[in-house]
Amino acid sequence: MKPESIPLILLIGRPASGKSEIIDYLIKIPPQERLGRFHLGDLDVIDDFPMLWTWFEEDHILSQELGKPRLHTDEEGDFKYPYLWDLLIRRLGLEYHKRLRYDPSYHQQTTTIIEFSRGSQHGGYRGAFLHFPEDLLKKAVVIYVWVSFEESLRKNRRRFNPDRPDSILEHSLPDAKLERLYHYDDWDELSSSNPDFLEIEDSRVPYAVFENEDDVTTGQPQALADRLQGVFERLQILQARR
């Protein structure tokens, strides 16, 4: 992979903002185009949703099939303990470190995308970033996919497929839970002090905002590609300045 290529992306934003669609698009384009146009190697995605969904499934088995106490969530699907949000971030960091441990040359060919959402109600992005290991943050850039809460709500409703609740592209939250957990996030506050970098402990992390209120991630591949190219060109420049 080229030296100026991006090794690791923290892809964040409200649920249904377009994060998964961005990943789906980038995975499907030819590797040479992905490298030449977007400065990305082979993509390896680490997402906290499958981890979270496993907890839901385990709790269902425990309570409904085995008659045992639920470990992670209550009957409404809310976490029993607020620190479980931090555990998910630590798990993302652990999964990343496993890649490096088993393959020291991992980033010669691979760009990692770590995807998650955090609302202010459970610590926001500032709280989440503090639980990533320092060596991860030193390599990372951040892309925040910006949509209003109203747009997040609209797309969250639209993508719901009751036959595939565990699907990355088709899972959904009830309106009330989306409102409670994700109506507010701390992105504007977190990014307000510096237009180019997030200061996280001792790490200076480049960031870019992908504006998606007009939903270019749905059925607009050319507009999506053009907007992504601008985002990645900015990040490549900032990465050289970090």
Secondary structure, DSSP 8 states (H G I E B T S, - for coil): --TTS--EEEEEESTTSSHHHHHHHHHHS-HHHHHHHH---EEEEEEHHHHHHHHHHHHHIIIIIS----SSB-TTS-BSSTTHHHHHHHHHHHHHHHHHHH-TTHHHHEEEEEEE---GGGTHHHHHHTTS-HHHHHHEEEEEEE--HHHHHHHHHHH--TT-TT-TTT----HHHHHHHHS--SHHHHHTT-SSEEEETTEEEEEEEEE-TT-TTTT-HHHHHHHHHHHHHHHHHHHHH-
